[in-house]
Amino acid sequence: MLRRLTKHIYFQVLIAIVIGVAIGHFFPAFGQSLKPLSDAFIRLVKMITPPLIFTTIVCGASQIGDMKTLGRIGGKTFIYFEVVTTLALLVGMLMVNLIGPGVGMNLEPGAADVHALAQFQTVMHHEEGLVGFLLNIIPSSFLSPFSSGDMLQIVVIACLFAVGLSYLGEKGKPLLMFFDGISEVLFKIVGFIMKLAPLGALGAMGFAVGKYGLSALHSLGMLLITVYVATFFFLVVVLGTICRMSGFRLLRLLNHLKGEILLVLATTSSESVFPQLIRKLEAMGCPKQVVGIVMPMGYSFNLDGTCVAQVICAMFIAQAYNVPMSWGEQIALMVLSMISSKGAAGVSGAGFVTLLATLTAFKHIPIEGAALILGVDRFISEIRAVTNMIGNAVATLVISGLEKERDNARLAHTLKLRRVPSEV
């Protein structure tokens, strides 16, 4: 029993997290020196992700058959993303108004360490707003997105390539088989990389606890409480309801994805599980062509955790500096948050960068207040990344169900459901 348990990746990652916490607590300097283990693992995953996204979309979209079907799936996916991310923003705004984590701080301008923001401001997009976001979707060259890792631009190139390939008909089949073979090779490489996941988790937790201490894990303040309460509310109420309407239970899905959740929690990067999450969704009965469209789009447009945390952090700063916010201004803040969260897709440290981008565009809230968030951003990033990953897994299952392409028998078997979803 124990030997079989140790073979599971989630058990190995869990043990690595415990060891990392112990090393960081008892040997903080050594714990901080383990950070390269985490950095190396995430770099390996990010290295393989761009070509994997490209081949997944090309192979999936090319097999759909006609552009009308592709447009229908893409349209349903985009509408779903906009509805769910709007609900995420509303949940965050509701909780931050109810709990008021920044109320009573009474900070004055100049109280925060603005120098700490410099490294993040350098990676902000030069062109902000809707126009800048739309222009940034278009890559400067065919290969540039693969070197920069801009997921949204890769999605655009892959979709255009898939459309062109589908129009070739029989002539395009050898090329489709070629990309299908490349995809298989890439997934084999992913299998090798994932064997290093426990080392990545060990390095990440050793560094976090070594730098911030165990006390930080227990007393992070009202801001963290607000973010976590709002996120759990969103997961249980919003995503839980969506899952039930689609015929399965969220808890069953979370249990099936526990290895991926632990890895994202340790590395604070939802990209670290992107490759194996694709395989798991296909194994749950989602067709390859739907997974190939929804998942890459989701990692650019469906950042539920980022939306929940972003409005809470922005409102926290406003409350801390006693900046009055009318309902109209809060709605404007939500709209800007939605736009900036999509514009920073693929950027390193995107969660904090999108907060800076939102504050820069909004102007009502002192941007220097973002420095207050830096001390706890690591712990916000954990729940933010996990929620982003779960949200995209749910989206893929739901869209597959709406398209009536989901193998409900396989889904019921994989998630150990009492009845197949079509009979619920």
HELIX and SHEET records of a PDB file:
HELIX    1   1 LEU A    2  THR A    6  1                                   5    
HELIX    2   2 ILE A    9  PHE A   26  1                                  18    
HELIX    3   3 PRO A   28  GLN A   32  1                                   5    
HELIX    4   4 LYS A   35  SER A   62  1                                  28    
HELIX    5   5 MET A   67  ILE A   99  1                                  33    
HELIX    6   6 VAL A  114  LEU A  117  5                                   4    
HELIX    7   7 ALA A  118  GLN A  121  1                                   4    
HELIX    8   8 GLY A  129  ILE A  137  1                                   9    
HELIX    9   9 SER A  144  SER A  148  1                                   5    
HELIX   10  10 MET A  151  LEU A  168  1                                  18    
HELIX   11  11 GLY A  169  GLY A  172  5                                   4    
HELIX   12  12 LYS A  173  MET A  194  1                                  22    
HELIX   13  13 ALA A  197  TYR A  212  1                                  16    
HELIX   14  14 LEU A  214  HIS A  218  1                                   5    
HELIX   15  15 MET A  222  PHE A  233  1                                  12    
HELIX   16  16 PHE A  234  LEU A  239  3                                   6    
HELIX   17  17 GLY A  240  SER A  246  1                                   7    
HELIX   18  18 LEU A  250  HIS A  256  1                                   7    
HELIX   19  19 LYS A  258  THR A  267  1                                  10    
HELIX   20  20 SER A  270  VAL A  273  5                                   4    
HELIX   21  21 PHE A  274  ALA A  283  1                                  10    
HELIX   22  22 LYS A  288  PHE A  301  1                                  14    
HELIX   23  23 ASP A  304  ALA A  320  1                                  17    
HELIX   24  24 TRP A  327  GLY A  343  1                                  17    
HELIX   25  25 ALA A  350  PHE A  362  1                                  13    
HELIX   26  26 ILE A  367  ALA A  370  5                                   4    
HELIX   27  27 ALA A  371  LEU A  374  1                                   4    
HELIX   28  28 ASP A  377  LEU A  402  1                                  26    
HELIX   29  29 ASN A  408  LEU A  415  1                                   8    
HELIX   30  30 PRO A  421  GLU A  423  5                                   3    
END                                                                             
